[in-house]
Amino acid sequence: MGRMTETLHIVGGGLAGSEAAWQAAEAGVPVVLHEMRPLVGTFAHKTGRLAEMVCSNSFRSDDDTASAVGLLHWEMRQAGGLIMRMADAHRLPAGGALAVDREGFAAAVTAAIEQHPRITISREEVRDLPSAEWGRVIIATGPLTSGALAEAIRAETGEEALAFFDAIAPIVHADSIDMQVAWKQSRYDKGGSEAERTAYINCPMNRAQYEAFIDALLAAETALPHEGEETPYFEGCLPIEVMAARGRETLRHGPMKPVGLTNPHRPDEKPHAVVQLRQDNALGTLFNMVGFQTKMKHGEQVRVFRMIPGLENARFARLGGIHRNTFINSPRLLDRQMRLRSRPHIRFAGQITGVEGYVESAAMGLLAGRLAAAEIRGRALPPPPDVTATGALLAHITGGADARSFQPMNVNFGLFPPPEGARGGRRGRKERYRAYTERAKAAWLDWLAENAPTAGEAADPRSGRG
């Protein structure tokens, strides 16, 4: 393919790819959207429509004053997002949530993309990483990336930088952990700094608590895999309930071993077992339950994990799971412009970057489309502030998360820098969430205004087919 410096190529016509195409085209850039369906199918998709929703019909909470995902809805609406416009047009009753008619939604997104004068849809499978000859490219192929392209990505990024299956441990909001019970300490106080020596939060169990926990693990209901989604277990990341089934002492000699630790609340008592949580983001607001990947149903996870001393009132930023999900180690591979460091003409967007959920995927598509369009126009578009929902997600996947334990993440307030002056605790939660959302809205509107296309840019006849 010849050099097309004024054309943006987008690989993948899901929610992220469709939104990226729309944003770039609306900014005046011609787009070729490459989608392999229906020529090449997946086990989950049923049609060749763009933005087909395969797992659920819910965009979750639409409350933009007290919910991080509701705030993300608001930001995308303010940015003229196609996905949110069509979701609103095909909304179904769902209380405070935003649920959509899946078929009507996908049909409407497809029609809008097909009818846009600057967008061409190319029904083909892209099997290799596009070369620089293509010009700028966005890869938004999602969790069901084709085998050939996934292999090409792995060859470029390295064996350890691409995951084909999630083995996800739950992530807990730090401010919901009872530090009157838990304490901070690394095993044997290892580390060259105070931060390293206190990098873990430890939750102790006595023998009775441990035995009750094992009983609950063994009795808990587990989720069944989706059709065509059999997931292999690797010895290095077995589900915790599978480890427990191998013997009641297995966890005490694995992720829950009580060695090298002293409980300052009860220095004379040696714990029978210890659950460790490791800091999961640069802000220190989220902690990952070490070794606790699980196939338990979500309700069971909440019930069982709140049996752990110190986690009785835990709030989970995400729960665990093991499922098919192709994603890259974005903190290691992408820059703040969402570009692949080794091939900066390529951006990644959507779920393949390690965001979880339809809305989050579409938001990363929206941002990638805008960043790429600005680059084609010769303008520098700064990333949105990390106090916005979009900016917080971007900051998380491009460096805020720990690359060693990177897992796909939904948007949540634990990804945001905490606002000054907002009270903690249950009674102050509503006030705290409003502080997050009000600050975010002001910053998002400023960012949109400061980085709007210059007059006449989007209508420049040289940059479109129409």
QUIQUIRA-V879710 format. One record per residue. RES is the residue in one small letter. SS is DSSP state (A for helix, B for strand, O for the rest). D_LAST is the distance of its C-alpha to the last C-alpha in Angstrom with 2 decimals. Layout:
res=RES ss=SS d_last=D_LAST
res=RES ss=SS d_last=D_LAST
This chain:
res=m ss=O d_last=22.58
res=g ss=O d_last=21.59
res=r ss=O d_last=20.91
res=m ss=O d_last=17.45
res=t ss=O d_last=18.14
res=e ss=O d_last=14.66
res=t ss=B d_last=13.99
res=l ss=B d_last=15.97
res=h ss=B d_last=17.85
res=i ss=B d_last=19.46
res=v ss=B d_last=22.42
res=g ss=O d_last=23.47
res=g ss=O d_last=21.83
res=g ss=O d_last=24.55
res=l ss=A d_last=24.46
res=a ss=A d_last=24.10
res=g ss=A d_last=21.37
res=s ss=A d_last=19.29
res=e ss=A d_last=19.85
res=a ss=A d_last=19.14
res=a ss=A d_last=15.74
res=w ss=A d_last=14.92
res=q ss=A d_last=16.38
res=a ss=A d_last=14.70
res=a ss=A d_last=11.14
res=e ss=A d_last=12.21
res=a ss=O d_last=13.57
res=g ss=O d_last=10.39
res=v ss=O d_last=11.25
res=p ss=B d_last=9.66
res=v ss=B d_last=12.30
res=v ss=B d_last=14.29
res=l ss=B d_last=16.75
res=h ss=B d_last=19.92
res=e ss=B d_last=22.24
res=m ss=O d_last=25.47
res=r ss=O d_last=26.31
res=p ss=O d_last=27.25
res=l ss=O d_last=28.12
res=v ss=O d_last=30.30
res=g ss=O d_last=31.87
res=t ss=O d_last=33.89
res=f ss=O d_last=37.12
res=a ss=O d_last=35.54
res=h ss=O d_last=32.19
res=k ss=O d_last=32.46
res=t ss=O d_last=28.91
res=g ss=O d_last=25.67
res=r ss=O d_last=23.81
res=l ss=O d_last=22.13
res=a ss=O d_last=24.25
res=e ss=O d_last=27.33
res=m ss=O d_last=30.34
res=v ss=O d_last=33.39
res=c ss=O d_last=36.30
res=s ss=O d_last=36.23
res=n ss=O d_last=34.33
res=s ss=B d_last=35.27
res=f ss=B d_last=33.48
res=r ss=B d_last=37.01
res=s ss=B d_last=38.11
res=d ss=O d_last=35.85
res=d ss=O d_last=38.38
res=d ss=O d_last=36.75
res=t ss=O d_last=40.14
res=a ss=O d_last=42.28
res=s ss=O d_last=40.12
res=a ss=A d_last=38.14
res=v ss=A d_last=35.70
res=g ss=A d_last=35.38
res=l ss=A d_last=34.61
res=l ss=A d_last=31.87
res=h ss=A d_last=30.38
res=w ss=A d_last=30.53
res=e ss=A d_last=28.87
res=m ss=A d_last=25.92
res=r ss=A d_last=25.53
res=q ss=A d_last=25.67
res=a ss=O d_last=22.89
res=g ss=O d_last=20.50
res=g ss=O d_last=21.22
res=l ss=A d_last=19.67
res=i ss=A d_last=22.94
res=m ss=A d_last=25.11
res=r ss=A d_last=23.08
res=m ss=A d_last=23.39
res=a ss=A d_last=26.98
res=d ss=A d_last=27.88
res=a ss=A d_last=26.42
res=h ss=O d_last=28.53
res=r ss=B d_last=31.56
res=l ss=B d_last=35.05
res=p ss=O d_last=38.39
res=a ss=O d_last=39.67
res=g ss=O d_last=41.70
res=g ss=O d_last=40.42
res=a ss=B d_last=38.14
res=l ss=B d_last=34.53
res=a ss=B d_last=34.55
res=v ss=B d_last=31.76
res=d ss=O d_last=31.56
res=r ss=A d_last=30.46
res=e ss=A d_last=29.08
res=g ss=A d_last=27.17
res=f ss=A d_last=25.80
res=a ss=A d_last=24.58
res=a ss=A d_last=23.10
res=a ss=A d_last=21.16
res=v ss=A d_last=19.86
res=t ss=A d_last=18.85
res=a ss=A d_last=17.02
res=a ss=A d_last=15.13
res=i ss=A d_last=14.09
res=e ss=A d_last=13.29
res=q ss=A d_last=11.07
res=h ss=O d_last=9.06
res=p ss=O d_last=5.35
res=r ss=O d_last=6.70
res=i ss=B d_last=9.95
res=t ss=B d_last=11.66
res=i ss=B d_last=15.27
res=s ss=B d_last=17.89
res=r ss=B d_last=21.21
res=e ss=O d_last=23.76
res=e ss=O d_last=26.59
res=v ss=O d_last=26.38
res=r ss=O d_last=30.07
res=d ss=O d_last=30.39
res=l ss=O d_last=29.35
res=p ss=O d_last=26.27
res=s ss=O d_last=27.38
res=a ss=A d_last=26.16
res=e ss=A d_last=24.33
res=w ss=A d_last=21.61
res=g ss=O d_last=21.00
res=r ss=O d_last=21.02
res=v ss=B d_last=21.74
res=i ss=B d_last=22.67
res=i ss=B d_last=25.29
res=a ss=O d_last=25.56
res=t ss=O d_last=27.60
res=g ss=O d_last=30.15
res=p ss=O d_last=33.82
res=l ss=O d_last=33.40
res=t ss=O d_last=31.90
res=s ss=O d_last=32.62
res=g ss=A d_last=35.89
res=a ss=A d_last=34.56
res=l ss=A d_last=32.07
res=a ss=A d_last=34.74
res=e ss=A d_last=37.19
res=a ss=A d_last=34.88
res=i ss=A d_last=34.46
res=r ss=A d_last=38.24
res=a ss=A d_last=38.92
res=e ss=A d_last=36.87
res=t ss=A d_last=38.17
res=g ss=O d_last=41.71
res=e ss=A d_last=43.73
res=e ss=A d_last=44.37
res=a ss=A d_last=40.88
res=l ss=B d_last=39.35
res=a ss=B d_last=40.91
res=f ss=B d_last=40.59
res=f ss=B d_last=42.81
res=d ss=B d_last=43.33
res=a ss=B d_last=46.96
res=i ss=B d_last=46.53
res=a ss=B d_last=49.33
res=p ss=B d_last=49.18
res=i ss=B d_last=48.25
res=v ss=B d_last=50.24
res=h ss=B d_last=49.68
res=a ss=A d_last=52.34
res=d ss=A d_last=53.44
res=s ss=A d_last=54.45
res=i ss=O d_last=56.97
res=d ss=O d_last=60.59
res=m ss=O d_last=61.83
res=q ss=O d_last=65.33
res=v ss=O d_last=65.43
res=a ss=O d_last=63.05
res=w ss=B d_last=63.22
res=k ss=B d_last=61.29
res=q ss=O d_last=62.68
res=s ss=O d_last=61.73
res=r ss=A d_last=64.24
res=y ss=A d_last=67.16
res=d ss=A d_last=65.47
res=k ss=O d_last=63.49
res=g ss=O d_last=61.22
res=g ss=O d_last=61.58
res=s ss=O d_last=60.45
res=e ss=A d_last=61.13
res=a ss=A d_last=57.54
res=e ss=A d_last=58.01
res=r ss=A d_last=61.45
res=t ss=O d_last=60.04
res=a ss=O d_last=56.75
res=y ss=B d_last=57.64
res=i ss=B d_last=58.61
res=n ss=B d_last=61.54
res=c ss=B d_last=62.54
res=p ss=B d_last=66.13
res=m ss=B d_last=67.67
res=n ss=O d_last=71.33
res=r ss=A d_last=72.60
res=a ss=A d_last=72.42
res=q ss=A d_last=68.86
res=y ss=A d_last=67.81
res=e ss=A d_last=69.51
res=a ss=A d_last=67.91
res=f ss=A d_last=64.48
res=i ss=A d_last=65.00
res=d ss=A d_last=66.12
res=a ss=A d_last=62.99
res=l ss=A d_last=60.74
res=l ss=A d_last=62.45
res=a ss=A d_last=62.29
res=a ss=O d_last=58.65
res=e ss=O d_last=56.10
res=t ss=B d_last=53.41
res=a ss=O d_last=49.87
res=l ss=O d_last=49.24
res=p ss=O d_last=46.44
res=h ss=O d_last=43.39
res=e ss=O d_last=43.49
res=g ss=O d_last=42.73
res=e ss=O d_last=43.07
res=e ss=O d_last=46.61
res=t ss=O d_last=47.00
res=p ss=O d_last=49.59
res=y ss=O d_last=52.04
res=f ss=O d_last=52.71
res=e ss=A d_last=56.13
res=g ss=A d_last=54.66
res=c ss=A d_last=52.73
res=l ss=O d_last=54.64
res=p ss=O d_last=54.12
res=i ss=A d_last=56.88
res=e ss=A d_last=58.29
res=v ss=A d_last=58.59
res=m ss=A d_last=60.54
res=a ss=A d_last=62.75
res=a ss=A d_last=63.53
res=r ss=O d_last=64.92
res=g ss=O d_last=67.70
res=r ss=O d_last=68.39
res=e ss=O d_last=68.90
res=t ss=O d_last=65.78
res=l ss=A d_last=63.67
res=r ss=A d_last=66.59
res=h ss=A d_last=66.56
res=g ss=O d_last=62.77
res=p ss=O d_last=60.24
res=m ss=O d_last=62.88
res=k ss=O d_last=65.70
res=p ss=O d_last=67.72
res=v ss=O d_last=68.76
res=g ss=O d_last=68.52
res=l ss=O d_last=67.96
res=t ss=O d_last=70.22
res=n ss=O d_last=69.50
res=p ss=A d_last=70.36
res=h ss=A d_last=70.81
res=r ss=A d_last=73.50
res=p ss=O d_last=74.54
res=d ss=O d_last=77.59
res=e ss=O d_last=75.71
res=k ss=O d_last=73.94
res=p ss=O d_last=70.91
res=h ss=O d_last=71.08
res=a ss=B d_last=67.30
res=v ss=B d_last=64.41
res=v ss=B d_last=60.74
res=q ss=B d_last=58.72
res=l ss=B d_last=55.35
res=r ss=B d_last=53.46
res=q ss=B d_last=51.18
res=d ss=O d_last=47.60
res=n ss=B d_last=45.54
res=a ss=O d_last=46.05
res=l ss=O d_last=46.70
res=g ss=O d_last=49.61
res=t ss=O d_last=48.48
res=l ss=B d_last=48.09
res=f ss=B d_last=50.68
res=n ss=B d_last=50.41
res=m ss=B d_last=53.30
res=v ss=B d_last=54.47
res=g ss=B d_last=54.89
res=f ss=B d_last=54.04
res=q ss=B d_last=51.23
res=t ss=O d_last=51.83
res=k ss=O d_last=50.89
res=m ss=B d_last=52.59
res=k ss=O d_last=50.75
res=h ss=A d_last=49.37
res=g ss=A d_last=52.00
res=e ss=A d_last=54.70
res=q ss=A d_last=53.47
res=v ss=A d_last=53.74
res=r ss=A d_last=57.19
res=v ss=A d_last=58.57
res=f ss=A d_last=57.20
res=r ss=O d_last=58.50
res=m ss=O d_last=61.93
res=i ss=O d_last=61.69
res=p ss=O d_last=63.77
res=g ss=O d_last=61.56
res=l ss=O d_last=58.55
res=e ss=O d_last=60.01
res=n ss=O d_last=57.31
res=a ss=O d_last=54.56
res=r ss=O d_last=50.94
res=f ss=B d_last=48.64
res=a ss=B d_last=45.23
res=r ss=B d_last=44.77
res=l ss=O d_last=47.10
res=g ss=O d_last=47.87
res=g ss=B d_last=46.73
res=i ss=B d_last=46.35
res=h ss=B d_last=43.35
res=r ss=B d_last=40.64
res=n ss=B d_last=38.10
res=t ss=B d_last=36.50
res=f ss=B d_last=35.98
res=i ss=B d_last=36.36
res=n ss=O d_last=38.78
res=s ss=A d_last=36.18
res=p ss=A d_last=38.77
res=r ss=A d_last=39.83
res=l ss=A d_last=36.56
res=l ss=B d_last=33.77
res=d ss=O d_last=33.49
res=r ss=O d_last=32.51
res=q ss=O d_last=28.86
res=m ss=O d_last=29.10
res=r ss=B d_last=29.05
res=l ss=B d_last=31.47
res=r ss=O d_last=34.09
res=s ss=O d_last=34.80
res=r ss=B d_last=31.17
res=p ss=B d_last=29.24
res=h ss=B d_last=25.84
res=i ss=B d_last=26.24
res=r ss=B d_last=26.15
res=f ss=B d_last=27.66
res=a ss=O d_last=26.81
res=g ss=A d_last=28.24
res=q ss=A d_last=31.59
res=i ss=A d_last=32.10
res=t ss=A d_last=32.65
res=g ss=O d_last=35.66
res=v ss=B d_last=34.50
res=e ss=O d_last=35.72
res=g ss=O d_last=34.12
res=y ss=A d_last=30.85
res=v ss=A d_last=30.19
res=e ss=A d_last=31.16
res=s ss=A d_last=28.96
res=a ss=A d_last=25.89
res=a ss=A d_last=26.85
res=m ss=A d_last=27.06
res=g ss=A d_last=23.61
res=l ss=A d_last=22.32
res=l ss=A d_last=24.19
res=a ss=A d_last=23.27
res=g ss=A d_last=19.52
res=r ss=A d_last=20.08
res=l ss=A d_last=22.50
res=a ss=A d_last=20.39
res=a ss=A d_last=17.30
res=a ss=A d_last=19.79
res=e ss=A d_last=21.38
res=i ss=A d_last=18.27
res=r ss=O d_last=17.80
res=g ss=O d_last=21.45
res=r ss=O d_last=22.78
res=a ss=O d_last=25.78
res=l ss=O d_last=25.43
res=p ss=O d_last=28.96
res=p ss=O d_last=29.74
res=p ss=O d_last=30.50
res=p ss=O d_last=34.19
res=d ss=O d_last=36.42
res=v ss=O d_last=37.77
res=t ss=O d_last=34.55
res=a ss=A d_last=34.18
res=t ss=A d_last=31.10
res=g ss=A d_last=32.87
res=a ss=A d_last=36.10
res=l ss=A d_last=34.57
res=l ss=A d_last=32.94
res=a ss=A d_last=36.26
res=h ss=A d_last=38.15
res=i ss=A d_last=36.28
res=t ss=A d_last=36.03
res=g ss=A d_last=39.68
res=g ss=A d_last=41.23
res=a ss=B d_last=42.35
res=d ss=O d_last=45.20
res=a ss=A d_last=43.82
res=r ss=A d_last=47.15
res=s ss=A d_last=46.79
res=f ss=O d_last=43.03
res=q ss=O d_last=42.13
res=p ss=O d_last=39.04
res=m ss=B d_last=39.13
res=n ss=O d_last=37.90
res=v ss=O d_last=37.17
res=n ss=O d_last=40.47
res=f ss=A d_last=42.16
res=g ss=A d_last=44.21
res=l ss=A d_last=41.21
res=f ss=O d_last=41.09
res=p ss=O d_last=43.44
res=p ss=O d_last=46.07
res=p ss=O d_last=45.93
res=e ss=O d_last=48.93
res=g ss=O d_last=51.54
res=a ss=O d_last=50.46
res=r ss=O d_last=53.55
res=g ss=O d_last=53.84
res=g ss=O d_last=55.57
res=r ss=O d_last=55.00
res=r ss=O d_last=55.75
res=g ss=O d_last=53.25
res=r ss=A d_last=50.38
res=k ss=A d_last=48.58
res=e ss=A d_last=48.88
res=r ss=A d_last=47.73
res=y ss=A d_last=44.59
res=r ss=A d_last=43.73
res=a ss=A d_last=44.25
res=y ss=A d_last=41.76
res=t ss=A d_last=39.08
res=e ss=A d_last=39.54
res=r ss=A d_last=39.41
res=a ss=A d_last=36.29
res=k ss=A d_last=34.38
res=a ss=A d_last=35.19
res=a ss=A d_last=34.22
res=w ss=A d_last=30.90
res=l ss=A d_last=29.86
res=d ss=A d_last=30.95
res=w ss=A d_last=28.97
res=l ss=A d_last=25.73
res=a ss=A d_last=26.38
res=e ss=A d_last=27.38
res=n ss=O d_last=24.38
res=a ss=O d_last=21.52
res=p ss=O d_last=18.49
res=t ss=O d_last=19.29
res=a ss=O d_last=18.01
res=g ss=O d_last=14.47
res=e ss=O d_last=13.90
res=a ss=O d_last=11.54
res=a ss=O d_last=9.44
res=d ss=O d_last=9.75
res=p ss=A d_last=6.94
res=r ss=A d_last=9.07
res=s ss=A d_last=8.78
res=g ss=O d_last=5.40
res=r ss=O d_last=3.78
res=g ss=O d_last=0.00
